[in-house]
């Protein structure tokens, strides 16, 4: 599925694999895979020679292609609303009514008072941050707070520091794909 998606996008890509811990006590998914991707970038990109964005897509989500244009020109890190997440129809950034370029809060169903109350699919960072912070990585300690774990390690103090995208955070560009239950 991922290979087909990458081929259909016609975007230059490298498909990596990493093994997850076998210990059933780990309730975090994808840390090894994301870390492998960041390590590959650090080893294969020459700092300052290429511009880029780091985004962690997931194979069980549906993406509006415009989300990729939204993140293309971010300065340091950006965020946007996502749909059908955390038991809610949407979650994400809220901007000031008279200033859509400034985030004033977040709507989040899960632990809304976290410093980074956002979904993994709701942010991207500038590639340069991986070189500025070479030890930044995901871990298996911060359950359901992996977004904040990484973002705090690359210099953000809170999600309010991110650049709002998607028309002042007014449009969702990503949705969890919900499969119908046919009762079969």
C-alpha positions in Angstrom: 0.0 0.0 0.0 2.7 2.5 0.9 4.8 1.5 -2.1 1.9 2.1 -4.4 1.1 5.4 -2.8 4.6 6.7 -3.2 4.8 5.5 -6.8 1.4 7.2 -7.6 2.5 10.5 -6.0 5.4 10.7 -8.5 7.5 12.2 -5.7 11.1 11.2 -5.1 11.1 8.9 -2.1 12.9 6.1 -0.2 10.9 3.4 1.6 12.5 2.4 4.8 11.6 -0.4 7.3 12.5 -0.8 11.0 11.4 -3.4 13.5 9.2 -2.4 16.5 10.0 -3.7 20.0 8.6 -7.1 20.7 7.9 -6.2 24.3 4.1 -5.9 24.7 4.6 -3.3 27.4 5.4 -0.7 24.8 2.2 1.2 23.9 3.9 3.5 21.4 3.9 2.6 17.7 6.3 3.9 15.1 9.2 5.4 17.1 11.8 3.1 15.6 10.4 3.7 12.1 10.4 7.5 12.5 13.8 7.5 14.0 15.1 5.4 11.1 13.7 7.9 8.7 15.3 10.8 10.5 18.6 9.0 10.7 18.5 8.3 7.0 18.0 12.0 6.3 20.9 13.0 8.5 23.2 10.5 6.8 22.1 11.1 3.2 21.3 14.8 2.9 24.1 17.4 2.9 23.1 20.1 5.4 22.4 23.4 3.6 22.5 21.8 0.1 18.8 20.8 -0.1 15.7 22.4 1.3 13.1 20.1 2.7 10.3 19.3 5.1 10.0 16.4 7.5 6.4 15.0 7.8 5.3 11.7 9.3 2.5 10.3 7.2 0.6 7.2 8.2 -0.7 4.5 6.0 -4.2 4.4 7.6 -4.9 8.1 6.9 -6.4 9.8 3.9 -4.6 13.0 2.8 -5.8 16.0 0.8 -2.9 16.6 -1.6 -3.0 20.3 -0.7 -1.6 19.5 2.7 1.8 18.9 1.0 1.7 22.3 -0.6 0.8 23.8 2.8 3.9 22.5 4.4 6.3 23.1 1.5 7.3 26.7 2.5 7.3 26.5 6.2 10.1 28.4 8.0 10.7 26.2 11.1 7.6 24.2 11.8 3.9 24.4 10.9 0.6 22.9 12.0 -2.9 22.5 10.6 -6.2 20.9 11.7 -6.8 17.2 11.1 -10.2 15.5 10.8 -11.7 12.4 12.5 -9.1 12.1 15.3 -9.3 11.3 19.0 -13.0 10.6 18.9 -13.7 14.1 17.5 -14.7 15.3 14.1 -11.5 17.4 14.1 -8.6 18.6 16.2 -6.1 21.3 15.7 -4.9 24.9 15.9 -7.1 27.9 16.4 -6.0 31.3 15.2 -7.1 34.8 16.3 -10.2 35.9 14.4 -8.5 39.1 13.3 -5.0 37.6 12.9 -5.1 34.2 11.1 -1.2 34.0 11.1 -1.2 33.7 15.0 -2.2 30.6 16.9 -4.1 31.3 20.1 -5.1 27.8 21.1 -5.9 24.3 20.2 -9.0 22.1 20.1 -8.0 18.6 21.3 -10.0 15.8 22.8 -7.1 14.1 24.4 -5.2 15.9 27.2 -5.9 19.4 25.7 -3.6 21.1 28.2 -0.5 19.4 26.8 2.2 21.7 25.5 1.7 20.1 22.1 -1.9 19.0 21.8 -1.6 17.9 18.2 -1.8 14.7 16.2 1.3 13.3 14.5 -0.3 14.1 11.1 -0.9 17.8 12.1 2.6 19.1 11.8 5.8 19.3 9.8 9.2 20.7 10.5 12.0 22.2 8.4 14.7 19.6 7.5 17.4 21.9 8.8 16.2 21.2 12.4 17.3 17.6 12.1 20.9 18.9 11.7 20.6 21.7 14.2 19.4 19.1 16.8 21.2 15.9 15.8 20.0 14.0 18.9 16.3 14.7 18.5 14.3 11.5 18.3 11.2 9.7 19.4 11.2 7.4 22.4 9.2 4.7 24.1 8.7 6.6 27.4 6.2 9.4 26.5 3.0 7.5 25.7 0.7 9.4 23.4 3.0 12.4 23.6 5.4 11.6 20.8 4.6 14.8 18.9 5.7 17.0 21.8 8.7 14.8 22.5 10.1 15.5 19.1 8.9 19.2 18.8 10.4 20.1 22.1 13.7 18.5 21.1 13.9 20.6 18.0 13.5 24.0 19.7 9.7 24.6 20.1 8.5 25.5 23.6 4.8 24.9 22.8 2.6 24.2 19.8 1.8 27.9 19.9 5.2 28.5 18.4 4.3 26.6 15.2 3.2 28.4 12.0 -0.6 28.1 11.3 -1.5 26.7 7.9 -4.7 25.7 6.1 -6.2 29.1 5.7 -5.6 30.2 9.3 -6.3 26.7 10.7 -9.8 26.7 9.2 -9.5 23.6 6.9 -8.7 20.0 7.7 -6.3 18.3 5.2 -6.0 14.9 6.7 -8.5 12.3 7.9 -8.3 9.0 9.6 -9.6 6.5 7.2 -12.6 4.8 8.8 -13.5 1.4 7.4 -17.2 0.4 7.5 -18.3 -2.5 9.6 -20.5 -4.6 7.4 -21.3 -7.0 10.2 -20.0 -10.0 8.2 
